[in-house]
Amino acid sequence: MFNPNTKFLVADDFSTMRKIVKKVLDELGYKNVVEAVDGKNALEVINEAFKSGQPVEFIISDWNMPNMQGIDLLKACKADANFKSLPFMLVTAESEQAQILEAAKAGVSEYVIKPFNAATLKAKIERVYVKVQASQQKKAA
């Protein structure tokens, strides 16, 4: 699994959902969690954290949010050299094939469909970890 000090960003316009995700992260041993109320706010948090030298290391974002949707946040991160390799998980009620494909093309690390349970979120985070490790090993080779 990721280092327990990994800095997670949870972006969701619904505060109850942010609390649920934070609780699961806490149960998994991750205490370094920041929140954002929408994609625009999340982008501000990501940029500020980067500038401060304490960058966000994993993003868990809802798809449907006001001001900037999660898919647009994903695309903005992937278009920025500083954030291109950031693990990015979309958590959403959107389960249509077209949207899952759009997210995959945009570079999403994992996709979690609501409702979900703690075991599902944990499994998806573990899958992202395996992908990140494989990617880092390729770069090192």
N, C-alpha and C positions, 0 to 999 in steps of 0.2 A: 504493500500500500504506500501511498504518498507519505512524506515526512509529516509528523503530527503538527508541525508549525506551518504547513502549507497555508497560504492565504487564499481563502475562497471568497468569491463575490456571489451573492444570491440576489438576483434581480427579478422582482415580481411586483406588480401593482397591488396585489392582494396580500395584506400584512399577515393574515393567518397562514397563507402558503409559505411566506418567508420564514415564519416561526417553525412550521413543520419541517422544512428543509434544514434549518439551523439545528433543530433538535436531533434530527438524524445524523447530521455532521458531528454534533457534540457527542452522540452515542458512539460514533466511530472514532472518536478521539481528536477530532479537529475543532480547535477552540478559536482559531484565527479566522473569523468570518465577518465580512462587512456586507452591508445591504444597500440596495438601490431600489427606488420605487418605480422605475421604468428604464427603458433602454438609454434615453438621453442622460438621465442621472447616472446610470451604470457607466457610460462612456466617460463622464466627468470623473467618477470615482477611479476608474482604471487609469486615466491620464494623471490624476493627482497622485495616486499611489506610486506610479512609475516615476514621476518627477521627484517624489520624496525618498526614493531609493528602497521603498518597501512595496514592490510591485504585487499586483494580484497574480496568483499562479494558477487559478482554476475558476472558470465562470459557470454558474448554473443559472440559466435564464428561462423565464416564461417566454412563450411566443407572442401571445396577445397582450400588449400593454399600450397605454396611451403615449403620445409624444414620439416614441421610437419603439417599434416592435423588436422582439428578440431576434428575428431573422435578419433585420437590418443592423442590429448590434453585432451579430455574428459576422456579417459581411464587412462592417466597418473594422472590426478587429482583424479579420483575415487580410484586409487591404493595407493594414499598417504593419510595417516591418517589425516594430517593437512588440506587437501582440499576435503576429501571424501564427506562432506555434503554441499559443495559449490553449490548453484544453478547454473545450467549450461544450457544455451539455445543455440541450434544450429540454425543458420540462413543460409539457403542453397537453391540452385536451385535443389538439389537432392530430387526427390519426389518418387523414386522407393520404393516399399514396403519393399524390402530386406534391404535397407539402413535405413529406418525409424525403422525397427525391430532391426537392429544392434545398432542403437543409443539408443533405449529403453533398450535393454539388457545391454548396457554399463552404463546406469544410467542417461541419459539425462533428464533434468527437463521439457523442452518443445522443440518443433521443429517448426520452422517457415520456410515456403517455399517462396522463392523469385519468383516473386516480391510480396511485402507486403506493407501495408499502416500503418500509425501511429496508427490507431485504432486497427489493428491486433496485432501489437507489444505491445501496452498497455494492451490488453486483455490477451495476453500470459504472460506478467510480472505479472499481477494480479493473474492469475492461479498459477504461481509459488509461489507467496506470500501465497496463501491459502494452498498450499501443505507444504510450510515451516512451517507455523503456526501449521498445523495439526501434523507435525512431531515433533515439539517442545513440543506440548501438550502431545503427547504420551510419550516422554522422561521424562517429568515432572511428569507424573502420576505414 
